[in-house]
């Protein structure tokens, strides 16, 4: 594909979407051979990136990303492609709620929280068994009093529901009864 018209010719047009009929990547996005103004020459690229290059004939700036704004994975319509900075892309994802409630993202974020946490399951057990006051424990362990209080109540966000299992907490508390019914 050398031009946007070449890309359009390989698409089925439905409801304003240009749906790619060619090669797809393993994640379902288009795999398009097109000019790459960022790296130079012709390259195999994902659909939004190829469409951006063909429609603007400019390189994608460093720390910017070309992405599709509609729900169609095989989109190639330039009206559905944006190129913004990584932070703006992250804000757009948050506004759209793209990853909200996705189990793999929840588990990944929990793993990150556990890695950053000063608490460990053994330390939580020590805090819960200690006769010391929360203030004394906080001073001895060099932690905040709210962290100590949450650990004592079993509300540590990094190790929530310790004995309840790996997937504990994925269903919101107010919906737990509805899920079983």
JOWOUR-V29205 format. One record per pair of residues at least 12 apart in sequence whose ideal C-beta (glycine too) atoms are under 10 Angstrom apart, sorted by the first residue. I is the first residue (numbers start at 1). GAP is how many residues later the second one is. Records with the same first field share a line. If there is no record, write none. Layout:
I=GAP / GAP
//
This chain:
1=21 / 31 / 32 / 33 / 34 / 41 / 44 / 49 / 50 / 52 / 53 / 75
2=31 / 32 / 33 / 40 / 52
3=31 / 32 / 51 / 52 / 54
4=14 / 30 / 46 / 47 / 49 / 50 / 51 / 52 / 53 / 72 / 73 / 74
5=49
6=26 / 27 / 28 / 48
7=13 / 15 / 23 / 25 / 27 / 40 / 43 / 44 / 47 / 48 / 69 / 70 / 71
8=43 / 46 / 68 / 69 / 70
9=12
10=12 / 13 / 20 / 22 / 66
11=19 / 36 / 63 / 64 / 65 / 66
12=62
13=63 / 64
14=58
15=55 / 57
16=54 / 56 / 59 / 61 / 63 / 64
17=51 / 53 / 54 / 55 / 57 / 58 / 59 / 60 / 62 / 63
18=12 / 29 / 33 / 54 / 56 / 57 / 58 / 59 / 60 / 61 / 62
19=53 / 54 / 55 / 56 / 57 / 58
20=12 / 27 / 30 / 31 / 52 / 53 / 54 / 55 / 56
21=53 / 55
22=25 / 52 / 54
23=21
24=22 / 23 / 49 / 50
25=19 / 20 / 21 / 22 / 48
27=19 / 46
28=44 / 45 / 46
29=16 / 17 / 18 / 19 / 20 / 38 / 39 / 44 / 45 / 46 / 47
30=15 / 16 / 17 / 18 / 19 / 20 / 21 / 38 / 43 / 44 / 45 / 46
31=13 / 14 / 15 / 16 / 19
32=12 / 13 / 14 / 15 / 16 / 17 / 18 / 19 / 21 / 22 / 44
33=12 / 17
34=13 / 15 / 16 / 17 / 18 / 19 / 20
35=15 / 18 / 19 / 22
36=13 / 14 / 17 / 23 / 24
37=15 / 16 / 17 / 19 / 20 / 21 / 22 / 23
38=14 / 15 / 20 / 21 / 22 / 23 / 24 / 26 / 28
39=14 / 20 / 21
40=19
45=21
46=20 / 21 / 22
47=19 / 20 / 21 / 25 / 26 / 27 / 28 / 29 / 30 / 33 / 34
48=17 / 18 / 19 / 20 / 21 / 27 / 28 / 30 / 32 / 33 / 34 / 35
49=16 / 17 / 18 / 32 / 34
50=16 / 26 / 31
51=15 / 17 / 24 / 25 / 26 / 27 / 28 / 29 / 30 / 32
52=12 / 13 / 14 / 15 / 26 / 29 / 30 / 31
53=13 / 30
54=22 / 24
55=22 / 23 / 24 / 26 / 28
56=22 / 25 / 27
58=25
60=23
61=22 / 23 / 24
62=23 / 24
63=22 / 23 / 24 / 26
64=18 / 19 / 20 / 21 / 22 / 24 / 25
65=17 / 18 / 19 / 20 / 21 / 23 / 24 / 25 / 27
66=15 / 16 / 17 / 18 / 23
67=13 / 14 / 15 / 16 / 17 / 22 / 25 / 26
68=12 / 13 / 14
69=12 / 13 / 23 / 27
71=25 / 27
101=69 / 71
103=64 / 67
106=61 / 63 / 64
107=59 / 60 / 63
110=47 / 48 / 49 / 50 / 56 / 59 / 60
111=47
112=46
113=43 / 44 / 45 / 46 / 47
114=42 / 43 / 44 / 45
115=43
116=42
117=30 / 39 / 40 / 41 / 42
118=23 / 24 / 25 / 26 / 29 / 40
119=22 / 24 / 28 / 29 / 31 / 32 / 37 / 38 / 39 / 40
120=38 / 39
121=35 / 37 / 38 / 41 / 42
123=18 / 20 / 28 / 33 / 36
124=24 / 26 / 27 / 28 / 30 / 32 / 34 / 35 / 38
125=26 / 37
126=15 / 25
127=14 / 16 / 20 / 21 / 22 / 23 / 24 / 25 / 29
128=20 / 23 / 24 / 25 / 26
129=23
130=18 / 22
132=16
133=12 / 15
134=12 / 13 / 14 / 15 / 17 / 18
135=13
136=12
137=12 / 14 / 15
157=12
//
